[in-house]
Amino acid sequence: MKNRILILVILVSSIFALESTAQQDAQYTQYMYNTMSVNPAYAGSRDVISIGGLYRTQWVGLDGAPDTQTFNIHSPVGENRNIGLGLSIINDNIGPTHETYFDLDFSYTVNTSEEGRLSFGVKAGGHLLDVAYSELSQYNGGDQLLQSDIKNKFSPNVGAGVYYRKGDRWYVGLSAPNLLETKHFDEAALSVAKERINLYLIGGYVFDVNSDLKLKPAILFKGVQGAPLQADLTVNALLKEKLTLGLAYRWSAAVSALVGYQLTDKLMLGLAYDRETTDLGKTQFEQGSFEVFLRFELFENQKILSPRFF
């Protein structure tokens, strides 16, 4: 019970302090498969109708620990198929707070060379915030801050990004999925929470080791004012165009193992496991973090002989 109370207090105080603090977006170990959630310029870049879903449960064993669900669908459209449209939904829970982001994504792609594709993207949508202060009031019934819940507080959202890929060989992208630093409370309120601009830099390169093996190192840097820079370093190996095995390191935070399998030409399954390298990972009640990813794609009467690695 002491652990539960301590965890809830830490989670709430880290998000809703008396002074506003930097809020980071949800994190993903399989970010290379979930790019559109952070960069709207990725919409349509797979050249097919692509539908993806990801579920992440973090710090298993800790009550109130984060869990995240994402869903996105995107496709190229138009006569030249240089316009991408997409829908992205993210549901993020941590302790008594529940956040839902829903965005429409638009991208426009320019051919810079025979294989080079430069895409510009924007997204627009909204954000719903719920805070169940009542879940904490049983531990501190006299706290004025915990007397009323917040339900479905809406705020608008816009974002932008650029994404460049050179054939099936390499890619790089820069994005800010939320450009509005929305304050969820008035300055006169007891608590102020402010959405900060999160900047993402993503990239990867595919090496053809031989006819049966491809190797892809990938990086993701995420920065937000008031919080440490987050860096994810990943190496994935693709065997016989079917099985993906990978290792990842989140700087000063966690190590991860990844596995993916191309179940059919249209369907891919991905799994990931994180183990904290911080003091939290040394505790007996924290069992790591898990992710499940599923992607389904429609090829419009064309067969893909070699599924793209990104």
ZIBEL-V467494 format. One record per residue. N is the residue number from 1. PSI is psi as a letter, one per 40 degrees, with the letter a starting at -180 (* if undefined). OMEGA is omega in whole degrees, -180 to 180 (NA if undefined). Layout:
# ZIBEL-V467494
n: [N,N]
psi: [PSI,PSI]
omega: [OMEGA,OMEGA]
This chain:
# ZIBEL-V467494
n: [1,2,3,4,5,6,7,8,9,10,11,12,13,14,15,16,17,18,19,20,21,22,23,24,25,26,27,28,29,30,31,32,33,34,35,36,37,38,39,40,41,42,43,44,45,46,47,48,49,50,51,52,53,54,55,56,57,58,59,60,61,62,63,64,65,66,67,68,69,70,71,72,73,74,75,76,77,78,79,80,81,82,83,84,85,86,87,88,89,90,91,92,93,94,95,96,97,98,99,100,101,102,103,104,105,106,107,108,109,110,111,112,113,114,115,116,117,118,119,120,121,122,123,124,125,126,127,128,129,130,131,132,133,134,135,136,137,138,139,140,141,142,143,144,145,146,147,148,149,150,151,152,153,154,155,156,157,158,159,160,161,162,163,164,165,166,167,168,169,170,171,172,173,174,175,176,177,178,179,180,181,182,183,184,185,186,187,188,189,190,191,192,193,194,195,196,197,198,199,200,201,202,203,204,205,206,207,208,209,210,211,212,213,214,215,216,217,218,219,220,221,222,223,224,225,226,227,228,229,230,231,232,233,234,235,236,237,238,239,240,241,242,243,244,245,246,247,248,249,250,251,252,253,254,255,256,257,258,259,260,261,262,263,264,265,266,267,268,269,270,271,272,273,274,275,276,277,278,279,280,281,282,283,284,285,286,287,288,289,290,291,292,293,294,295,296,297,298,299,300,301,302,303,304,305,306,307,308,309,310]
psi: [d,d,d,d,d,d,d,d,d,d,d,d,d,d,d,g,i,d,i,i,i,h,h,i,i,i,i,h,d,f,d,e,e,f,d,d,d,e,h,e,e,e,h,e,e,e,e,i,h,h,h,i,i,h,h,h,h,i,f,h,e,h,h,e,i,i,i,h,h,i,h,i,h,i,i,i,i,i,d,e,f,e,h,h,i,i,h,h,h,h,h,h,h,h,b,e,h,h,h,h,h,h,i,h,i,h,i,h,h,h,h,e,a,d,e,h,h,h,h,h,i,i,i,i,a,i,h,h,h,h,h,g,d,d,d,e,d,d,e,g,e,e,h,d,d,e,d,h,i,h,h,f,h,i,i,i,h,i,i,i,i,i,h,h,i,g,b,e,d,i,i,i,i,h,i,g,e,h,e,h,g,h,h,e,i,i,d,e,i,d,i,h,h,h,h,i,h,h,h,h,h,i,i,i,h,h,h,g,d,a,d,e,h,i,h,h,i,i,i,h,h,h,i,h,h,e,i,i,h,h,h,h,h,i,h,i,h,h,h,f,e,d,h,h,h,i,i,i,h,h,h,f,d,i,i,i,h,i,h,i,h,g,d,a,d,e,h,i,h,i,i,i,h,i,h,h,e,a,d,d,e,e,i,e,e,h,e,a,i,i,i,h,h,h,h,h,i,h,e,f,e,i,h,h,d,h,h,i,e,*]
omega: [177,179,-179,-180,-179,-179,180,180,180,-178,-178,-177,180,-178,-177,176,180,171,180,178,-178,176,177,174,177,180,-179,172,178,-178,-178,177,-172,-170,-175,178,-178,-178,-178,180,179,-177,179,-172,179,173,178,170,-174,-180,-177,176,-179,174,179,172,-170,177,-179,-177,178,177,178,179,-175,165,-170,173,177,174,174,176,-179,-176,170,179,177,-177,180,180,178,174,177,176,-179,175,-179,178,178,175,-173,-178,173,-177,-178,-178,180,-177,177,176,175,-172,168,-175,178,177,175,-174,177,176,-178,177,-180,-179,-176,179,178,-176,174,-176,173,175,178,-179,-176,-176,177,-178,171,174,-179,178,-178,178,-180,-173,180,179,-178,-173,-178,-178,-177,-178,-172,-174,-177,179,174,-175,173,176,-174,170,-179,-179,170,180,-178,178,172,-177,180,174,179,-178,176,-171,-177,-177,175,-179,177,-175,172,-174,178,-177,-178,178,-174,172,-178,180,175,179,-178,-177,180,-177,179,174,-174,175,179,176,176,178,-179,170,-175,179,178,-180,-178,176,173,-180,172,-175,-177,-173,172,-180,-179,167,-179,179,171,173,178,-179,176,-179,177,180,180,175,178,180,176,178,-173,171,178,175,179,-176,176,177,-175,-171,177,176,-177,173,-178,177,173,-167,178,-177,-171,168,-172,171,-178,173,178,179,177,-174,174,176,-174,-169,178,177,177,179,178,177,178,172,-178,173,178,178,179,-179,-180,-179,-176,-178,176,-172,178,-178,-176,174,173,-179,178,179,178,-176,179,-172,177,174,174,-179,178,-177,-178,-178,-178,-172,179,NA]
